[in-house]
Amino acid sequence: MRVFILAGEVSGDLLGGALMSGLKQLCPDISFEGIGGAAMQAQGLTSRFPMEELSVMGLAEVLPKYFHLKRRIAETAQAVIDMQPDVLITIDSPDFSLRVAKLVKAGSDIRTVHYVAPSVWAWRAGRAAKMAKVIDHVLALLPFEPPYMTAEGMDCDFVGHPIAAKPVARDKDVADMRARLGLDDAPYLLVLPGSRRSEVARLAPIFGLALHQIAKTHPDLRFVLPVATPVTDLINESVANWPVRVTLVSASDDPDGNMKLAAFKGAKAALAASGTVSLELAASDTPMVIAYTFNWLTLQIMKRMIRIDTVTLVNLVSETRSVPECLGADCTPDQIAAAMTEVMANPTAQHEAMRLTMERLGRGAEDPGLRAARAVLARLPGSVDG
């Protein structure tokens, strides 16, 4: 069996590596070509060019590289057509992946699989219909996504979310982390203002003032902030201006991520930017408040396009609204501090919602990479189940 597989960023590379591992277990004579990073290369892929060329976000960043990316799209699509694989698997990065799939479909009848369903349940519902023109089969990370894809004529399988399969820190790990950071037995709040410079720039001043208010009513509470590598300098600058003392966990001091895992597990609660971090917190059973704001123009556009009443995945997957959100105009120090005080006093509902979320995302079930591999093979033409 021959597979062309491509990913355009680190998260997709991790999914791709797990999927390749699963495919190799189920189909030992398989071969791969494509584009990927360290995780996919560890499974035997020789990337046609560095995946980092595709890891570009934002209009200002894309424009200078537009023609180069366009050439890479055409080059990649032609490589797929020349190879004539049994299946093309594209992973996330829709701006690149779906353009490649479109060209491949225009020049061949190669089966196409896309891993990670677009969030049409949240906004831009028309993306599913557009995607159905070039994608045959979708691998979904969230249990409620398949109906949105099948309604447009695509096959779709929920294969589990990788966060549900990740290890959770042990009590010993938490104790070691506390000793290393000098926290002793003090309760601490985890602070997670994001991993992108734009969101950290917007949220850091608000978070700092919110923590100041929380500290007034909880004087024994400490604050711990794991720092994402891309925003290290910005976090250092921001925290220096905060009216509370914060303990930073830098990526350079935590290369394997174990201290971060332990910090998630040991926290009394967390103040976090919106995103998949809510699932990481749920995996560690850490109650949270989600806070986020956008620039004015983005906020106006989002108000008109949003299709859901919550942006937090724990709320969506558990079908509750247990995690409080301070979004847009409500992302203020006063509202964040009030929400956090309530969460710390009454965390029971969140604990149940987080447990249910992890169960529904596949905790305790077969590894998502292996589930994804089974789904790909089962729906190939000529397979027993296809």
N, C-alpha and C positions, 0 to 999 in steps of 0.2 A: 504493500500500500504506500502511496506517495501523497504527501501533504505539503501544501504551501501555507505557511503560517506567518502572520506579522503582527507586531505590537509597536506602539509609538511612544509609550512612556513607561515609567517604572512600575506603576500599578498593573498595567497590562502585561508587562514582561513577567511579573510574578504569577499572574493567572495563566499565561502561556506556558511557563515552566511546569506548573502543576498539571496542566492539561497534557502537555507532551509526555510527562512521566506516566500519566494514566493511559495514554494511547500506547506507549511502549509496553506497559504491563499486559494490555489486552491484545496487542498486535505486534509481537516481537520483530517481525520483518519490516516494520514501518521505516520510511525515510522522510526527512524533512528538508525543505528549503524555505528561505524567507528572511525576515528582518526581526531582530529581537535584541535584548540586552543580556545581562549576566545570567539571569535565571534560565532563559531559553538556551543560551549558549552552553550552560552546564548540562543541558539535556542533549547536546550534540548538534545544535544548530550553528552553522556558519553564516553569520549575518551578512547580507549582500552589501550593506553599508551601515555605518554606526547609527543605532536607533536614536541617539541623541539629536540627530539632525531633524527628527520629527517632533521632538519634545518642545514645541513652541506654543505659547499661550498668549492670547491678547492680540488685538488688531495692530497695535503699534509694533509688536514683536514680529508678527507674521508678514507685514507688508514688505520689509526689506528682503525677505527670503521667499517671496511669493513665486518668482519664476523658477528658483531652484527647487522648491517643493513641487511645483507643477511638473517639472522634469522627472523628479523622483516618482511621482504618481504614475506617469506614463511609462517610465522604465520598469517599475514594479509590475504594473498590469501586463506589460509585454512579456516579462519573465514568467508570469503565471501562465499566460497563453502558450508560450513556448514549451513550458514544462508539461502541460496537460495533466495536472495532478488529479487524484480522485476527489479532492476537496480543497477549497480555499477557505482558510479560517482567518478572519480578521478580528482583532481584539480591541475593543473600545476605540479611542481616537477617531471618532466618526468623520471628521473633516478630511482625514487622509484615507481611512479604511473604506468608506463608502464610495469615495471617488475611484479608488482602485477597483472595487467590486463592479461599479458601473461600467468601466472600460472592459473589464473581463467578461461581463455578461454581453456586452455589445459585440465582442469578438469570439465568443465561444459559448458552450452550454455547460461549463464547469459549475459544479455545485458550490454554493457559497454559504458559509456559516459565520454569523457574527456573535461574538461573546461579549455580553453586557448589553442589555436592552436599553434603549434611550428612555429617559424619564418622561414619556408622553403622558403619564398619569399626573404629572405635575404641571407641564406647560408644553406648548407647541405640539398639540395632538396630531397635526398633519404629518409629523416626521415618520410615523409608523407606515402610513400609506406610501410615502415617498421611498422609504427604505424597502418596502415589499417589492418594488420594481427590480431590485438588484440583489436581495438577500432571500435565500430559501429557508433558512433555519436560524433561530435565535436561541442562545443559551442565556437564561435569565438568572440574576443574582437574588432577586426578591420574589417571594412566593405569589404576590398578587399581579405580577407582570404578564404572564402568559396570555390571559384573555385579550389584552390590548394588542398583542402581536398576531394571535390566531384570527382575530376579527378582520385583519387585513390580508389574510391568506397565507401567512408564514407559519411554518412549524415552529413551536417554541417549547422548551423544557426548562423548568426551574431546576437548577443543579446545585443549589446551596451557596451560601456566602462564605468566602474564605475566612472572614473574621470569626465565624462560629467554630472553625476548626483550629484556630490558633491556641497555643498554650496560654494558660492564665498563671500569673505569678503565685508562688507558694508563700506560706506564712514566713518561712525562713528567708525567702527573697526580700520580702517586705522589711523584715527585721534588719537584714544586711543593708538595705537601702537607707533605712532610717539612721542607722549608725554612721554610714558613710556621709550622709548629709547633715548630721548633727541635729536630727529632729527629736531624738529621744522618744518619749511616748506622747508628745504633743499632737493633738488633732491638726490636720492640715487640709487646706482647700487646694485642689488642683486647678491651675489657670492655663487655659488653652486658647490663645487669641488668634490661632491660625498658622498656616505655613506659607502663605503668599504675602508678598510685601504690601500689596494694596490693602488687603484685609487687616493686616497687623497695623498698618498706618492709621486706618479708620478706627479700629477697635481698641488699641492699646490705651489711648487717653481715657476712654470711657471705662474700660476695665479697671484702670488704676484708681479712678475716683470711686467706683463701686466697691472695690476692695477696702478702701479707706473707710467707707460707711460700715461695711461688714465688720471690720476690725474694731470699730467703736462698740458694737454690741456683743462681739465675741473676742475679747482681748487675749484669750489663750490660743486662738486659731493662728496657725502658720500658713504660709503660701508657698507652693512649689510650682515651678513652670518648666516643663521639658521644652527645650529649644530646638526647633526644626532648623537644619543646616542652612537653607536658603535665606533665612531671616535672622541669623545670629546677630549681625551688627545692629540691625534695627531693634531687636528685642533688648539688647544691651543698652542702647540709647534710651529707649522708652522706659525701661524699668528704673533707670537712674533718676528719672523725673517723677516716679510714683511716690505717693506719700506713705507707702508701706514698704517694709523690707520683704523681698522675695528671694527664695532659694532657687537658683537656676540649675537645671540638669542639661548640660551641653552635650551635643552629639559626639564631640571629640572625647569626652569622658565616659561615654556610654556607647561604644561602637557596635555592640551586639544588641542594643535595645533592651537589655534586661532591667536596667534601672528604671526606664520609662514604664515597662510593664509593671514593675513593683510599685511605682508611684501611682499608677492607675488603680491598682488593687488596694492600696493602703489608704487612699484618700477618704475623707468623710463625705466629700461631695466635690463637684467640679463645675467651674464656669467655663463654657466652651463656645467657640464659634460654630456656626452651622456647618454640617458636613458629615462624612462617614465616621468622624470621631465619636459621634453619639453611639455608634455600634461598638466601637472599641471600649467605651465606658460601660456599655451594657454587658459586654463580655466579662468585664471585671466586677460587675454588679455595683457600680459607683453611681449614685444619684447625681443628677445634673440640672443645670439651667442653661439653656441655649440662648445666646445673644448674637445678633448680627444686624448690620446696617449696610446700605449701599450708597453709592453716589446718587445725587438727586435724579438724574436722567434714568439710570438703571431702575431705581425704585419706582418711577412712574410707569415704565414699560412693564415691569414685573407685576404691578398692581392690575394691569389690564390683561395680562396673559396667564396669571397663575390660576390653577384649577383645583387647588386643595386648600384646606384651612389650617394645615400645619406643614412645616418643612422638615420636621425631625423624623428620621427613619424609625426610631423606637416607637413613636406615636403611631406611625403608619402601619408598621408590621404588627404591632400588638393590638391595633384597632382601639387604642385608648388615646387620651390626651393627657397622660400623666406627667409628661415632661413640659414644664413651663417654658415659654418662648418670649423673649424680649426682642422684637424685630422692628426694623425701620424706625418710625417715630417713637416707638416704645423702648428702643435700645438706649436707655438712660441710666445713669448711676443709681437713681432712686428706685426705679422699677426693678433693676437687676438685684439690688440689695434686698428689697422686699421679697422677691421671688426666692432668693437663696435662703433667706431666713426661714421661710415657710418649708422649703425642701428639707433643710437640715432638721427641722422640728418634726416633720411628718414624711419620712421617706418610704413608708410601707407600700403605697400604691405604685411607686416607681420600681421598687424591687420586684413586684409581681409582673409588671409590664416588661421589665428587662429579661426576666426569666422566660416569659412567653416569647419574646422576640428571638432570643437565642434558640429556643426550641423550634420555632418556625423557620429560622434560617438554616437549620440542619445540625445543630449541636448534637453530638453522639451518633450521627448518621455516617454514611460512607463519605470519605474525603471528597470535597467538591471537584477537585481535579479529575478524580476517577469517575465521579458521576457525570461530569461533562464529557469525558472520553466515551463513556457508554452511550450517552445521548447522541454524540456525533456518529458513532459506528452504527447504532441501531437504525438511524434514519437514512443511511446511505442506500442508494438504489441497489437492489440485489441482496441486501442483508436479510437476516431471518425476520427481523422486526420492522424493516423498512418498507 
